[in-house]
Amino acid sequence: MGTPASILKKSLQHLYLGCADARVQEHLLSAASDLSNLWIGHASPAAQIFQPTRLKRLHCNLQSFFPCDKQVDFKSHPLFAHLTHLDISDAFSDALLDGLRLIPNLTHLAFWKRPWALNAPRILRECPALRLIVYQAYSGGVVEIKGYPTLHGLESDTRFVQMLYKEQVKDWHMGALTGDDFWSRAEEFNGKRRSGEIHLRMYVIVNDPHRAQV
């Protein structure tokens, strides 16, 4: 038998650290380098010790991981080396977008802040490897594409979708347990748009994958 730390490292694949304090973050992240899926509400300075070897999915505020005065190497930092799905609560900035496009394996991006959605065409243009971007709008926060000339054409781009839901934490836990989460629902929804089962210009998922609006 291994030590508790080695057992934790080998067995822990999904970790939710909503509002965990710095001591808890340091203890768990230092022993969980084999994580594949991490939700961390607000990373403490202790979280900077995290050196994942196979992290695929991350929900976080990137600015809490990296102090403003620290240069981040998005291309080679261990946090991003294997990352494919990134769900961020950060505010939009040119600097952050410049970094995101350097993440080598990133194919899925989600965000909550409206300015990200208003910059969706630019994101898709500058991050051509992205297969899906999801704007997780709260009720009433949907971006009506037809009202923004700069978003022309986005309504029929099956790499972009908006979702109306509020229970992100519950959704994350369901995804960790069953694989059914907002990522999988968005993929299924956009697959139906591409096949013609759902109208191509329906880009908002409302409540479930079977109800949509333009």
C-alpha positions in Angstrom: 0.0 0.0 0.0 1.1 3.5 -0.7 1.1 6.5 1.5 -2.1 8.6 1.8 -0.6 11.2 -0.4 0.3 8.7 -3.2 -3.1 7.1 -3.0 -4.8 10.5 -3.3 -2.6 11.4 -6.3 -3.5 8.2 -8.1 -7.2 8.1 -7.3 -8.4 11.7 -7.4 -9.6 12.8 -10.9 -12.2 15.5 -10.1 -11.7 18.1 -7.5 -14.1 20.9 -6.4 -12.5 23.7 -4.4 -15.3 26.3 -4.2 -14.3 28.6 -1.4 -11.6 26.5 0.2 -9.0 28.4 2.3 -5.4 28.6 1.4 -4.3 25.8 3.7 -6.8 23.4 2.2 -5.9 24.4 -1.4 -2.2 23.9 -0.7 -2.8 20.5 1.0 -5.0 19.1 -1.8 -3.3 20.6 -4.8 0.1 19.5 -3.7 -1.0 15.9 -3.5 -3.3 15.8 -6.6 -1.1 16.4 -9.6 -2.9 13.7 -11.6 -6.2 15.6 -11.6 -8.1 15.7 -14.9 -10.8 18.1 -13.8 -10.6 21.0 -11.3 -13.0 23.7 -10.2 -11.4 26.3 -8.0 -13.4 29.4 -7.1 -10.7 31.8 -6.2 -7.1 30.5 -6.1 -5.0 31.5 -3.2 -1.2 32.2 -3.6 -0.7 28.6 -2.3 -2.4 27.3 -5.5 0.6 28.4 -7.5 2.4 25.3 -6.3 0.0 23.2 -8.4 1.9 21.3 -11.1 -0.6 19.2 -12.9 0.5 16.4 -15.2 -2.8 15.7 -17.0 -5.3 18.4 -16.3 -7.9 18.5 -19.1 -10.7 20.7 -17.6 -10.4 23.8 -15.5 -12.9 26.2 -14.0 -11.2 29.2 -12.4 -10.4 32.8 -12.3 -7.0 32.9 -14.0 -6.1 36.3 -12.5 -6.3 34.7 -9.0 -3.9 32.0 -10.1 -1.4 34.5 -11.4 -0.6 37.9 -9.8 -0.7 40.9 -12.1 3.0 41.4 -11.8 3.8 37.8 -12.9 4.4 37.0 -16.5 2.5 33.9 -17.5 3.8 31.5 -20.1 0.5 30.1 -21.4 2.3 28.0 -24.0 4.4 25.9 -21.6 3.0 26.4 -18.1 2.0 23.0 -16.6 -1.4 24.3 -15.8 -2.2 24.6 -19.5 0.0 21.8 -21.0 -2.9 19.3 -21.5 -5.9 21.6 -21.0 -8.7 21.2 -23.5 -11.7 22.7 -21.7 -11.4 26.1 -19.9 -14.3 27.8 -18.1 -13.2 31.3 -16.8 -14.8 33.9 -14.6 -12.3 36.6 -15.6 -13.2 39.9 -17.1 -12.3 40.2 -20.8 -9.0 41.8 -21.7 -6.8 41.9 -24.7 -3.9 40.5 -22.7 -5.9 37.5 -21.5 -7.1 36.7 -25.0 -3.5 37.0 -26.3 -2.6 34.3 -23.7 -5.5 32.0 -24.4 -4.6 31.6 -28.0 -1.2 30.2 -26.9 -2.7 27.3 -24.9 -1.5 24.4 -27.0 -4.5 22.0 -26.8 -7.4 24.3 -26.0 -10.5 23.4 -28.0 -13.4 24.5 -25.6 -13.8 27.9 -23.9 -16.6 29.1 -21.7 -17.2 32.4 -19.9 -19.8 34.3 -17.9 -18.9 37.9 -18.6 -20.8 39.6 -21.4 -17.8 41.4 -23.1 -16.4 38.0 -24.0 -19.6 37.2 -25.9 -19.4 40.6 -27.7 -15.8 39.6 -28.8 -16.8 36.1 -29.9 -15.9 36.6 -33.6 -12.5 37.9 -32.6 -11.9 35.0 -30.2 -12.8 32.5 -33.0 -10.6 34.3 -35.4 -7.6 34.5 -33.1 -8.0 31.0 -31.6 -8.7 28.9 -34.7 -8.3 25.6 -32.8 -11.4 26.3 -30.8 -14.3 24.0 -31.6 -16.7 25.4 -29.1 -17.2 28.6 -27.1 -20.0 28.9 -24.6 -21.4 32.1 -23.2 -23.1 31.1 -19.9 -25.6 33.9 -19.7 -27.8 34.5 -16.7 -31.5 35.0 -17.3 -31.9 38.2 -19.2 -28.3 38.4 -20.1 -28.5 36.8 -23.6 -26.7 38.7 -26.3 -29.1 39.3 -29.2 -26.7 38.9 -32.1 -28.9 40.8 -34.6 -28.5 43.9 -32.5 -24.7 44.0 -33.0 -23.4 44.6 -36.5 -19.9 43.4 -35.3 -21.4 40.0 -34.5 -22.9 39.5 -38.0 -22.7 35.8 -39.0 -22.1 34.5 -35.5 -25.7 33.3 -35.3 -25.0 30.6 -37.8 -21.5 29.6 -36.5 -21.8 26.3 -34.8 -18.7 26.9 -32.7 -20.7 29.4 -30.7 -23.6 28.9 -28.3 -25.3 30.7 -25.4 -26.9 28.9 -22.5 -29.4 30.1 -19.9 -28.7 28.4 -16.5 -27.7 29.4 -13.0 -26.6 26.2 -11.2 -23.0 26.0 -12.4 -21.7 24.1 -9.3 -24.5 21.5 -9.5 -23.8 21.1 -13.2 -20.0 20.6 -12.6 -20.7 17.8 -10.0 -23.1 16.1 -12.4 -20.5 16.2 -15.1 -17.9 14.7 -12.8 -20.3 11.9 -11.9 -22.0 11.1 -15.2 -20.3 13.1 -18.0 -23.5 15.1 -18.5 -22.7 18.8 -18.1 -23.0 22.0 -20.0 -20.1 21.0 -22.3 -21.8 17.8 -23.4 -25.2 19.5 -23.8 -23.6 22.3 -25.9 -21.9 19.7 -28.1 -25.1 17.8 -28.6 -27.1 20.9 -29.4 -24.6 22.2 -31.9 -24.4 18.8 -33.5 -28.1 19.0 -34.1 -27.6 22.4 -35.6 -25.0 21.1 -38.0 -27.2 18.1 -39.0 -30.3 20.2 -39.5 -32.3 18.7 -36.7 -32.3 22.1 -35.1 -32.3 25.3 -37.2 -28.8 26.5 -37.8 -29.6 30.0 -36.5 -30.8 28.8 -33.1 -27.9 29.6 -30.9 -29.4 29.8 -27.4 -30.1 26.8 -25.2 -32.9 27.6 -22.8 -33.2 25.3 -19.8 -32.5 22.1 -21.7 -31.0 21.0 -25.0 -34.4 20.6 -26.6 -35.6 24.2 -26.2 -34.0 27.0 -28.0 -34.6 30.5 -29.2 -33.1 32.9 -31.7 
